[in-house]
């Protein structure tokens, strides 16, 4: 029993670094002036087991905890790092109305219990960037990424997707690495 508890805690600790305040405080903080390399790619389809969340993005820790705990309990086969899909801009939408989906990349098509859901994110063309640092600071770089994409003739056609590549309890927030996708079209 202790071994299982230790494994659950270890798994949760590895994957539960949350994008707390991902987009909060954008107006007050200034982004670093280091250039961002914005690239274009076509993604491969990705299945996620997720929970919907409505409310402040700064309150996502319990959602991540619940998703990871459920994935472990159901023995879902993980296919990659955790991901978040963000539908609203906190500069334009009240915090209480912000919508997102927090999930884990999975293999196969497992059956999940409500309120959990499984969805496939189809292959799509995205503008993306790898952003290093604390989650509350990376969102400060979004306007720069969007501007770069617009200068290349693209428009944003879907919600922002964040893939949490490097994080964990033994990693300093300055070392976090998040891949941010902006679905694009001409």
N, C-alpha and C positions, 0 to 999 in steps of 0.2 A: 504494500500500500504506500509506504514512504517513497519507494522508487517511482511509482506512478505520479505521486504528488510532485516529486522533484522534477520529473520529466515535463509535467504540465507547466510548472513554474518556469523551467528553463525555456520551454517553447514560447511561452507567453513573453518572457523577458526578451527573447531574441526578436520577436516580431511585433512588439507592441509600442514601439517608439512612434508616437502619434504626431500627425501634422497639426499639433495644437497651435491654434492661432495662425493657421496657414495663411489666411488672407486678412487676418485682423490687424489693425493698426497701419494699414497701407498709407494713409494720409500723413501720419506723424513721422514715419521713419524714412530715411533716405537709403537707396540701394548703393552698394559699393560700386566703384567706377571701373572695376575689372570688366573687360569685354566678355561677352557670352558668344559661344559658337553655336549658331542656330543651324540645324541641318534638317533635311527633308528625308523621309523614308516611308515605305509602305510596311505597316505592321503585319504580323501574322495574327490569325484569330486567337482570342484568349477567352477561356471560360473562367468565371469567378463565382464563388459562393459569397453572398453579401447580405448586408442589412441596410435598409434605408434609414436615413437620419434627417430630421428637420429641426433646425435650431442652429445656435452658434457653432461655427467650425472649431472654436476653442474648447468645445465640450465633447470631443471625439474619443478621448481615452477610454471611457467605458464601452463605447461601441467596438473599438479595436479589441478590447479585452474579451468581450462577448463573442466576437467573430472567431478569434484565435482559440478560445476555450471550446467553442462548438466544433471547430474544424478538428481539434485534437480528439474530442469525445467521439465524434462520428468517424474518426480515422480517415478523413478526407485526404486524398493523395495530392500534396501540394505540387504545383507546376512552376512556381516562381515566387517572388517576393509579394508582400501585401500591396494592395493598390487602392486608390481612392478616386472616385469620379465626382467632380464638383460642377454643379449645374448653375450656380448663381454667383454673382459678383457682390461681395459684401459692401462695396462702395455704392451699390445701387439697390440692394435688397436688404430690408431690416434683418438683423441677426436672427430673430425668432422665425423667419421665413426661409432661411438658407437651406438648400437641399443638396444632399450628397449620398453616395453609396460607398460603403466601406467593406472591402472584401479581401479574399485570398484567391490567388490564381490556383486553379485545380485541374487535375486530369480527369478525363471521363465525364460522365453525366450522372453524378450521384443524386439520389433523392434526399431532399432536405426538408426539415420541419418548419412550418411557418413560425415566426415571421421571416425566416431565412428564405432566400431565393437563389436561383442559379441563372446566370445569363451568359450568353456568348457575345463578346465584343468583336464585331467582324473586322476583317482586314480593312485597313483604311490608310489613306495618306495623311501623315502628320508632320507638322513642324515640331521639332523637339530640341531640348537642350538638357545637358546634365548640369545640375546646380548643386554646389557644395555649400554646406552650412546648415544652421538651424532652420527649421521649417518656417518659423515666423519671418525669417528674412528672405527666403527664396521667392516668396510671392511678390516681393518688392521688385523683382526682376521681370515679372510678367509683362509689364508695358513695353519694356525693351524688346522682348521676344516677339510680341504682337506687332510692334512697329517694324521690326526686321522682316517679318513675314509679309506685312502689307506692302513694304517697299519692293518685295519680290513679286507682287501682284496676287498674293493669296488673300483669302478671307477666312476667318474662323467659322467653321460650320458645325461645331459640336462642343460638348462639355470638355473641360480640362481633365486630363487623366494624369495622376501622379503614380509613379512606380517607385517604391521605397527600396532602392538598390543596396545602400549601406546604412545600417543603423544598428542599434543594440545597446545593451546595458553597459558594455565595456568600451563604447565608442563615444568620444566627446561630440557634442552637437556640431561643432565646427567641422567635423569630419564626415557628417552625414552626406550621402550622395543620393539625390532624387532625380529621376528622369521624368521630365514633364512633357506631356504630349498635348499639342493643340491640333485637333482635326482640322484639315484645311481643304479648300476648294478654290477654283479660279472664278 
